[in-house]
Each structure stands twice: as structure tokens, then as C-alpha cells.
Amino acid sequence: MIEPRIEMSIEELRNFVRTSVWTFAKTMPQQPHEYTLRAKAPDERLFERVVLFIRQVGYKAKYGSATYTYLDIDGWKYWTMGAPLGPTGMYDPNTHTILINRAKLKPPTLE
């Protein structure tokens, strides 16, 4: 499925980050990160736009044997698990994107 092209300003993205509820991922303390759930998003359409924006302007990198698309902004790395987006208000949590992850970027080391 071809996903629509998304235009988004950095301020829209920052507003999404500010207004979302982020939860620490307790099941992976060795890889500290947080997530926000689509079901709890104040604006599901904005959540969907952020997912598409990450996928369109982000960069691909491996994590273990999987490759994800990441977007770095304001000291954080954001990514989804890559599942299809699914329809607004009628997505299937077993097969569609239900969350956005984020982790603090590691500061560069001086050598």
C-alpha cells in the first residue's frame, strides 16, 4: 500500500510530542525508551500524520535483525514498528500501527 505524502512543520511535530502521554517501556529496561499509544492520542489524525512523517523523512537503521525508520528531533529518536497504519478509528491493534516509540539520543563522545 502506498502511503500519502505528508507535509508537517517542526512546530506541529513538537506540539504532538508535547501533548502526547509518554509511558516508560517497563518490559525493556535494558533498552530504555518510552511509547505513546494511538488509542490515547488526543488527535488520532495527528498521530497518523506523525507516523507517516517519521516514515517519509526518517532514516533507516538496524536494531538487531530488524530495520526501522527513525527520526531524530530535540535530543530524542522516534520510530514505529513498521506495521501498516490502518483506517482512522477502525484500525486493528493486532495488525496496524498502535504506538510511536522514542528514546533519548546518546550525546556524542569527544575523542
N, CA, C and O atoms as a GROMACS GRO file, in nm:
protein
  444
    1MET      N    1   0.083  -0.118   0.000
    1MET     CA    2   0.000   0.000   0.000
    1MET      C    3   0.088   0.125   0.000
    1MET      O    4   0.183   0.134   0.078
    2ILE      N    5   0.057   0.218  -0.085
    2ILE     CA    6   0.131   0.344  -0.091
    2ILE      C    7   0.069   0.442   0.009
    2ILE      O    8  -0.052   0.467   0.006
    3GLU      N    9   0.153   0.495   0.096
    3GLU     CA   10   0.104   0.588   0.197
    3GLU      C   11   0.108   0.729   0.142
    3GLU      O   12   0.199   0.762   0.066
    4PRO      N   13   0.011   0.814   0.178
    4PRO     CA   14   0.009   0.951   0.126
    4PRO      C   15   0.128   1.033   0.174
    4PRO      O   16   0.179   1.011   0.284
    5ARG      N   17   0.170   1.126   0.091
    5ARG     CA   18   0.280   1.217   0.128
    5ARG      C   19   0.230   1.316   0.232
    5ARG      O   20   0.122   1.372   0.217
    6ILE      N   21   0.308   1.336   0.336
    6ILE     CA   22   0.268   1.423   0.448
    6ILE      C   23   0.360   1.545   0.455
    6ILE      O   24   0.483   1.532   0.450
    7GLU      N   25   0.300   1.660   0.466
    7GLU     CA   26   0.373   1.784   0.494
    7GLU      C   27   0.349   1.815   0.641
    7GLU      O   28   0.235   1.813   0.688
    8MET      N   29   0.456   1.845   0.713
    8MET     CA   30   0.442   1.875   0.855
    8MET      C   31   0.552   1.971   0.896
    8MET      O   32   0.668   1.955   0.857
    9SER      N   33   0.516   2.070   0.975
    9SER     CA   34   0.617   2.164   1.024
    9SER      C   35   0.679   2.107   1.151
    9SER      O   36   0.621   2.021   1.217
   10ILE      N   37   0.796   2.155   1.182
   10ILE     CA   38   0.864   2.112   1.304
   10ILE      C   39   0.780   2.150   1.426
   10ILE      O   40   0.782   2.078   1.526
   11GLU      N   41   0.708   2.260   1.419
   11GLU     CA   42   0.624   2.302   1.532
   11GLU      C   43   0.506   2.208   1.551
   11GLU      O   44   0.467   2.180   1.664
   12GLU      N   45   0.447   2.158   1.442
   12GLU     CA   46   0.339   2.059   1.454
   12GLU      C   47   0.391   1.933   1.522
   12GLU      O   48   0.324   1.875   1.608
   13LEU      N   49   0.509   1.890   1.481
   13LEU     CA   50   0.569   1.771   1.540
   13LEU      C   51   0.598   1.793   1.688
   13LEU      O   52   0.569   1.707   1.771
   14ARG      N   53   0.655   1.907   1.721
   14ARG     CA   54   0.683   1.938   1.862
   14ARG      C   55   0.554   1.946   1.944
   14ARG      O   56   0.552   1.902   2.059
   15ASN      N   57   0.448   2.000   1.886
   15ASN     CA   58   0.320   2.006   1.955
   15ASN      C   59   0.267   1.867   1.984
   15ASN      O   60   0.215   1.841   2.092
   16PHE      N   61   0.280   1.775   1.886
   16PHE     CA   62   0.238   1.637   1.908
   16PHE      C   63   0.316   1.577   2.026
   16PHE      O   64   0.258   1.514   2.114
   17VAL      N   65   0.446   1.596   2.026
   17VAL     CA   66   0.532   1.542   2.133
   17VAL      C   67   0.489   1.599   2.268
   17VAL      O   68   0.478   1.526   2.366
   18ARG      N   69   0.466   1.730   2.272
   18ARG     CA   70   0.429   1.798   2.398
   18ARG      C   71   0.295   1.750   2.453
   18ARG      O   72   0.278   1.736   2.574
   19THR      N   73   0.199   1.725   2.363
   19THR     CA   74   0.063   1.694   2.409
   19THR      C   75   0.036   1.545   2.422
   19THR      O   76  -0.073   1.506   2.464
   20SER      N   77   0.133   1.462   2.388
   20SER     CA   78   0.115   1.316   2.399
   20SER      C   79   0.157   1.267   2.537
   20SER      O   80   0.243   1.326   2.602
   21VAL      N   81   0.095   1.158   2.580
   21VAL     CA   82   0.131   1.091   2.704
   21VAL      C   83   0.235   0.986   2.670
   21VAL      O   84   0.209   0.896   2.589
   22TRP      N   85   0.353   0.995   2.732
   22TRP     CA   86   0.463   0.902   2.705
   22TRP      C   87   0.480   0.810   2.826
   22TRP      O   88   0.484   0.857   2.940
   23THR      N   89   0.490   0.680   2.801
   23THR     CA   90   0.499   0.578   2.906
   23THR      C   91   0.631   0.504   2.893
   23THR      O   92   0.670   0.463   2.784
   24PHE      N   93   0.700   0.487   3.006
   24PHE     CA   94   0.825   0.412   3.004
   24PHE      C   95   0.796   0.266   2.972
   24PHE      O   96   0.704   0.207   3.029
   25ALA      N   97   0.874   0.206   2.882
   25ALA     CA   98   0.857   0.066   2.841
   25ALA      C   99   0.922  -0.024   2.946
   25ALA      O  100   1.041  -0.053   2.938
   26LYS      N  101   0.844  -0.067   3.044
   26LYS     CA  102   0.897  -0.147   3.157
   26LYS      C  103   0.949  -0.283   3.114
   26LYS      O  104   1.035  -0.340   3.182
   27THR      N  105   0.900  -0.336   3.002
   27THR     CA  106   0.941  -0.470   2.960
   27THR      C  107   1.080  -0.473   2.899
   27THR      O  108   1.135  -0.580   2.875
   28MET      N  109   1.138  -0.356   2.873
   28MET     CA  110   1.272  -0.350   2.812
   28MET      C  111   1.362  -0.252   2.886
   28MET      O  112   1.413  -0.158   2.825
   29PRO      N  113   1.385  -0.272   3.016
   29PRO     CA  114   1.468  -0.176   3.091
   29PRO      C  115   1.612  -0.170   3.041
   29PRO      O  116   1.680  -0.069   3.062
   30GLN      N  117   1.658  -0.275   2.975
   30GLN     CA  118   1.794  -0.275   2.920
   30GLN      C  119   1.805  -0.186   2.796
   30GLN      O  120   1.915  -0.150   2.755
   31GLN      N  121   1.693  -0.151   2.738
   31GLN     CA  122   1.686  -0.060   2.623
   31GLN      C  123   1.587   0.050   2.657
   31GLN      O  124   1.476   0.050   2.605
   32PRO      N  125   1.624   0.144   2.744
   32PRO     CA  126   1.527   0.242   2.793
   32PRO      C  127   1.464   0.324   2.680
   32PRO      O  128   1.534   0.386   2.599
   33HIS      N  129   1.332   0.322   2.677
   33HIS     CA  130   1.257   0.403   2.582
   33HIS      C  131   1.115   0.420   2.633
   33HIS      O  132   1.072   0.356   2.729
   34GLU      N  133   1.044   0.508   2.567
   34GLU     CA  134   0.905   0.538   2.601
   34GLU      C  135   0.820   0.517   2.476
   34GLU      O  136   0.871   0.506   2.365
   35TYR      N  137   0.689   0.511   2.497
   35TYR     CA  138   0.596   0.500   2.384
   35TYR      C  139   0.470   0.580   2.413
   35TYR      O  140   0.437   0.607   2.529
   36THR      N  141   0.402   0.618   2.307
   36THR     CA  142   0.271   0.680   2.318
   36THR      C  143   0.175   0.598   2.235
   36THR      O  144   0.208   0.554   2.125
   37LEU      N  145   0.056   0.578   2.286
   37LEU     CA  146  -0.042   0.492   2.222
   37LEU      C  147  -0.140   0.569   2.133
   37LEU      O  148  -0.188   0.677   2.170
   38ARG      N  149  -0.167   0.513   2.020
   38ARG     CA  150  -0.266   0.569   1.927
   38ARG      C  151  -0.402   0.582   1.997
   38ARG      O  152  -0.471   0.683   1.980
   39ALA      N  153  -0.440   0.482   2.075
   39ALA     CA  154  -0.570   0.483   2.143
   39ALA      C  155  -0.584   0.597   2.242
   39ALA      O  156  -0.695   0.638   2.276
   40LYS      N  157  -0.470   0.650   2.291
   40LYS     CA  158  -0.475   0.760   2.388
   40LYS      C  159  -0.440   0.896   2.327
   40LYS      O  160  -0.432   0.996   2.397
   41ALA      N  161  -0.419   0.897   2.197
   41ALA     CA  162  -0.380   1.022   2.131
   41ALA      C  163  -0.495   1.122   2.138
   41ALA      O  164  -0.609   1.088   2.111
   42PRO      N  165  -0.464   1.248   2.175
   42PRO     CA  166  -0.569   1.350   2.177
   42PRO      C  167  -0.629   1.374   2.038
   42PRO      O  168  -0.743   1.416   2.025
   43ASP      N  169  -0.549   1.346   1.934
   43ASP     CA  170  -0.592   1.366   1.796
   43ASP      C  171  -0.536   1.251   1.713
   43ASP      O  172  -0.419   1.250   1.677
   44GLU      N  173  -0.622   1.152   1.681
   44GLU     CA  174  -0.574   1.033   1.610
   44GLU      C  175  -0.520   1.067   1.472
   44GLU      O  176  -0.424   1.006   1.427
   45ARG      N  177  -0.581   1.163   1.404
   45ARG     CA  178  -0.532   1.201   1.271
   45ARG      C  179  -0.392   1.262   1.279
   45ARG      O  180  -0.309   1.238   1.191
   46LEU      N  181  -0.365   1.340   1.383
   46LEU     CA  182  -0.230   1.394   1.401
   46LEU      C  183  -0.132   1.280   1.431
   46LEU      O  184  -0.021   1.280   1.378
   47PHE      N  185  -0.172   1.184   1.514
   47PHE     CA  186  -0.089   1.065   1.540
   47PHE      C  187  -0.053   0.998   1.407
   47PHE      O  188   0.064   0.967   1.383
   48GLU      N  189  -0.151   0.977   1.322
   48GLU     CA  190  -0.128   0.913   1.192
   48GLU      C  191  -0.033   0.994   1.105
   48GLU      O  192   0.055   0.938   1.039
   49ARG      N  193  -0.050   1.126   1.105
   49ARG     CA  194   0.038   1.213   1.027
   49ARG      C  195   0.181   1.203   1.077
   49ARG      O  196   0.275   1.201   0.996
   50VAL      N  197   0.200   1.198   1.209
   50VAL     CA  198   0.335   1.186   1.265
   50VAL      C  199   0.397   1.052   1.224
   50VAL      O  200   0.515   1.048   1.188
   51VAL      N  201   0.321   0.944   1.230
   51VAL     CA  202   0.371   0.813   1.186
   51VAL      C  203   0.420   0.822   1.042
   51VAL      O  204   0.531   0.780   1.010
   52LEU      N  205   0.337   0.876   0.954
   52LEU     CA  206   0.374   0.886   0.813
   52LEU      C  207   0.494   0.977   0.793
   52LEU      O  208   0.580   0.949   0.710
   53PHE      N  209   0.500   1.087   0.868
   53PHE     CA  210   0.612   1.180   0.857
   53PHE      C  211   0.743   1.113   0.897
   53PHE      O  212   0.844   1.128   0.828
   54ILE      N  213   0.741   1.039   1.007
   54ILE     CA  214   0.861   0.965   1.050
   54ILE      C  215   0.907   0.873   0.938
   54ILE      O  216   1.026   0.867   0.906
   55ARG      N  217   0.814   0.801   0.880
   55ARG     CA  218   0.847   0.704   0.775
   55ARG      C  219   0.898   0.771   0.647
   55ARG      O  220   0.979   0.713   0.574
   56GLN      N  221   0.850   0.891   0.620
   56GLN     CA  222   0.887   0.958   0.495
   56GLN      C  223   1.018   1.034   0.504
   56GLN      O  224   1.094   1.037   0.407
   57VAL      N  225   1.047   1.097   0.617
   57VAL     CA  226   1.167   1.181   0.624
   57VAL      C  227   1.276   1.122   0.713
   57VAL      O  228   1.386   1.176   0.720
   58GLY      N  229   1.245   1.011   0.781
   58GLY     CA  230   1.341   0.949   0.870
   58GLY      C  231   1.449   0.872   0.796
   58GLY      O  232   1.452   0.869   0.673
   59TYR      N  233   1.536   0.810   0.873
   59TYR     CA  234   1.646   0.730   0.818
   59TYR      C  235   1.632   0.586   0.865
   59TYR      O  236   1.580   0.561   0.974
   60LYS      N  237   1.677   0.494   0.784
   60LYS     CA  238   1.670   0.352   0.818
   60LYS      C  239   1.795   0.310   0.894
   60LYS      O  240   1.907   0.349   0.860
   61ALA      N  241   1.774   0.228   0.998
   61ALA     CA  242   1.885   0.175   1.076
   61ALA      C  243   1.843   0.040   1.133
   61ALA      O  244   1.725   0.014   1.158
   62LYS      N  245   1.942  -0.044   1.153
   62LYS     CA  246   1.915  -0.178   1.207
   62LYS      C  247   1.910  -0.174   1.359
   62LYS      O  248   1.982  -0.099   1.425
   63TYR      N  249   1.822  -0.257   1.413
   63TYR     CA  250   1.817  -0.286   1.555
   63TYR      C  251   1.804  -0.437   1.564
   63TYR      O  252   1.699  -0.492   1.534
   64GLY      N  253   1.909  -0.504   1.605
   64GLY     CA  254   1.910  -0.650   1.600
   64GLY      C  255   1.901  -0.694   1.455
   64GLY      O  256   1.980  -0.649   1.371
   65SER      N  257   1.808  -0.780   1.424
   65SER     CA  258   1.792  -0.827   1.287
   65SER      C  259   1.687  -0.747   1.210
   65SER      O  260   1.667  -0.771   1.091
   66ALA      N  261   1.621  -0.653   1.275
   66ALA     CA  262   1.516  -0.573   1.211
   66ALA      C  263   1.570  -0.437   1.167
   66ALA      O  264   1.667  -0.386   1.224
   67THR      N  265   1.507  -0.379   1.067
   67THR     CA  266   1.539  -0.244   1.022
   67THR      C  267   1.417  -0.156   1.046
   67THR      O  268   1.306  -0.190   1.006
   68TYR      N  269   1.438  -0.044   1.111
   68TYR     CA  270   1.331   0.052   1.140
   68TYR      C  271   1.366   0.186   1.079
   68TYR      O  272   1.480   0.212   1.042
   69THR      N  273   1.264   0.272   1.069
   69THR     CA  274   1.285   0.409   1.022
   69THR      C  275   1.277   0.500   1.144
   69THR      O  276   1.178   0.500   1.217
   70TYR      N  277   1.382   0.578   1.164
   70TYR     CA  278   1.395   0.666   1.281
   70TYR      C  279   1.394   0.812   1.238
   70TYR      O  280   1.433   0.847   1.127
   71LEU      N  281   1.348   0.897   1.330
   71LEU     CA  282   1.355   1.041   1.310
   71LEU      C  283   1.409   1.101   1.439
   71LEU      O  284   1.354   1.078   1.546
   72ASP      N  285   1.518   1.179   1.429
   72ASP     CA  286   1.580   1.244   1.544
   72ASP      C  287   1.534   1.389   1.551
   72ASP      O  288   1.541   1.463   1.453
   73ILE      N  289   1.488   1.428   1.669
   73ILE     CA  290   1.448   1.567   1.689
   73ILE      C  291   1.459   1.602   1.837
   73ILE      O  292   1.415   1.526   1.924
   74ASP      N  293   1.519   1.716   1.865
   74ASP     CA  294   1.527   1.771   2.001
   74ASP      C  295   1.582   1.671   2.104
   74ASP      O  296   1.533   1.663   2.216
   75GLY      N  297   1.685   1.595   2.064
   75GLY     CA  298   1.750   1.505   2.157
   75GLY      C  299   1.683   1.369   2.175
   75GLY      O  300   1.723   1.290   2.261
   76TRP      N  301   1.581   1.342   2.094
   76TRP     CA  302   1.509   1.215   2.100
   76TRP      C  303   1.509   1.148   1.963
   76TRP      O  304   1.513   1.215   1.860
   77LYS      N  305   1.504   1.014   1.964
   77LYS     CA  306   1.491   0.933   1.844
   77LYS      C  307   1.350   0.872   1.847
   77LYS      O  308   1.313   0.809   1.946
   78TYR      N  309   1.272   0.890   1.738
   78TYR     CA  310   1.135   0.839   1.729
   78TYR      C  311   1.127   0.732   1.622
   78TYR      O  312   1.195   0.740   1.520
   79TRP      N  313   1.042   0.630   1.645
   79TRP     CA  314   1.022   0.526   1.545
   79TRP      C  315   0.892   0.451   1.573
   79TRP      O  316   0.838   0.456   1.683
   80THR      N  317   0.844   0.382   1.469
   80THR     CA  318   0.730   0.290   1.485
   80THR      C  319   0.783   0.150   1.454
   80THR      O  320   0.899   0.134   1.416
   81MET      N  321   0.699   0.052   1.471
   81MET     CA  322   0.740  -0.086   1.445
   81MET      C  323   0.723  -0.123   1.298
   81MET      O  324   0.762  -0.232   1.257
   82GLY      N  325   0.665  -0.033   1.218
   82GLY     CA  326   0.656  -0.054   1.074
   82GLY      C  327   0.529  -0.119   1.024
   82GLY      O  328   0.516  -0.142   0.904
   83ALA      N  329   0.435  -0.150   1.112
   83ALA     CA  330   0.309  -0.212   1.069
   83ALA      C  331   0.229  -0.112   0.985
   83ALA      O  332   0.250   0.009   0.997
   84PRO      N  333   0.138  -0.160   0.900
   84PRO     CA  334   0.054  -0.069   0.823
   84PRO      C  335  -0.024   0.024   0.917
   84PRO      O  336  -0.052  -0.011   1.032
   85LEU      N  337  -0.057   0.142   0.869
   85LEU     CA  338  -0.126   0.241   0.952
   85LEU      C  339  -0.268   0.198   0.985
   85LEU      O  340  -0.309   0.208   1.101
   86GLY      N  341  -0.344   0.152   0.888
   86GLY     CA  342  -0.483   0.113   0.911
   86GLY      C  343  -0.575   0.233   0.910
   86GLY      O  344  -0.528   0.347   0.918
   87PRO      N  345  -0.705   0.210   0.900
   87PRO     CA  346  -0.801   0.320   0.888
   87PRO      C  347  -0.824   0.394   1.020
   87PRO      O  348  -0.825   0.334   1.127
   88THR      N  349  -0.844   0.523   1.010
   88THR     CA  350  -0.872   0.607   1.127
   88THR      C  351  -0.996   0.555   1.199
   88THR      O  352  -1.101   0.536   1.138
   89GLY      N  353  -0.983   0.534   1.329
   89GLY     CA  354  -1.097   0.493   1.411
   89GLY      C  355  -1.138   0.348   1.396
   89GLY      O  356  -1.222   0.300   1.472
   90MET      N  357  -1.081   0.276   1.300
   90MET     CA  358  -1.120   0.137   1.278
   90MET      C  359  -0.999   0.046   1.260
   90MET      O  360  -1.010  -0.060   1.199
   91TYR      N  361  -0.885   0.086   1.312
   91TYR     CA  362  -0.764   0.006   1.297
   91TYR      C  363  -0.772  -0.119   1.385
   91TYR      O  364  -0.842  -0.120   1.486
   92ASP      N  365  -0.700  -0.222   1.345
   92ASP     CA  366  -0.692  -0.346   1.421
   92ASP      C  367  -0.561  -0.346   1.499
   92ASP      O  368  -0.455  -0.349   1.438
   93PRO      N  369  -0.566  -0.342   1.633
   93PRO     CA  370  -0.443  -0.334   1.711
   93PRO      C  371  -0.350  -0.454   1.693
   93PRO      O  372  -0.233  -0.448   1.730
   94ASN      N  373  -0.401  -0.563   1.638
   94ASN     CA  374  -0.318  -0.681   1.614
   94ASN      C  375  -0.238  -0.672   1.485
   94ASN      O  376  -0.140  -0.745   1.468
   95THR      N  377  -0.278  -0.584   1.394
   95THR     CA  378  -0.210  -0.578   1.264
   95THR      C  379  -0.169  -0.437   1.221
   95THR      O  380  -0.091  -0.422   1.126
   96HIS      N  381  -0.219  -0.334   1.287
   96HIS     CA  382  -0.190  -0.196   1.246
   96HIS      C  383  -0.103  -0.124   1.349
   96HIS      O  384  -0.086  -0.172   1.462
   97THR      N  385  -0.049  -0.010   1.310
   97THR     CA  386   0.036   0.071   1.399
   97THR      C  387  -0.046   0.122   1.517
   97THR      O  388  -0.150   0.185   1.499
   98ILE      N  389   0.002   0.093   1.638
   98ILE     CA  390  -0.069   0.136   1.759
   98ILE      C  391   0.015   0.225   1.849
   98ILE      O  392  -0.035   0.280   1.947
   99LEU      N  393   0.145   0.240   1.815
   99LEU     CA  394   0.228   0.323   1.903
   99LEU      C  395   0.343   0.388   1.828
   99LEU      O  396   0.382   0.346   1.719
  100ILE      N  397   0.396   0.490   1.890
  100ILE     CA  398   0.519   0.555   1.847
  100ILE      C  399   0.615   0.544   1.964
  100ILE      O  400   0.580   0.577   2.078
  101ASN      N  401   0.736   0.499   1.937
  101ASN     CA  402   0.841   0.487   2.039
  101ASN      C  403   0.932   0.608   2.035
  101ASN      O  404   0.941   0.678   1.934
  102ARG      N  405   1.000   0.631   2.147
  102ARG     CA  406   1.107   0.731   2.149
  102ARG      C  407   1.211   0.692   2.252
  102ARG      O  408   1.180   0.629   2.354
  103ALA      N  409   1.335   0.729   2.224
  103ALA     CA  410   1.445   0.706   2.317
  103ALA      C  411   1.536   0.828   2.313
  103ALA      O  412   1.551   0.892   2.209
  104LYS      N  413   1.596   0.858   2.428
  104LYS     CA  414   1.692   0.969   2.435
  104LYS      C  415   1.811   0.936   2.346
  104LYS      O  416   1.864   0.825   2.348
  105LEU      N  417   1.853   1.033   2.269
  105LEU     CA  418   1.974   1.016   2.189
  105LEU      C  419   2.095   1.020   2.281
  105LEU      O  420   2.099   1.099   2.376
  106LYS      N  421   2.190   0.938   2.253
  106LYS     CA  422   2.315   0.940   2.331
  106LYS      C  423   2.398   1.060   2.286
  106LYS      O  424   2.413   1.083   2.166
  107PRO      N  425   2.452   1.137   2.380
  107PRO     CA  426   2.534   1.251   2.341
  107PRO      C  427   2.660   1.202   2.269
  107PRO      O  428   2.713   1.096   2.301
  108PRO      N  429   2.707   1.279   2.173
  108PRO     CA  430   2.829   1.238   2.102
  108PRO      C  431   2.947   1.236   2.199
  108PRO      O  432   2.955   1.318   2.290
  109THR      N  433   3.037   1.142   2.176
  109THR     CA  434   3.156   1.135   2.260
  109THR      C  435   3.270   1.212   2.195
  109THR      O  436   3.287   1.209   2.073
  110LEU      N  437   3.346   1.280   2.275
  110LEU     CA  438   3.461   1.355   2.225
  110LEU      C  439   3.583   1.266   2.234
  110LEU      O  440   3.613   1.210   2.339
  111GLU      N  441   3.653   1.254   2.124
  111GLU     CA  442   3.772   1.170   2.124
  111GLU      C  443   3.894   1.252   2.090
  111GLU      O  444   4.005   1.198   2.085
   0.00000   0.00000   0.00000
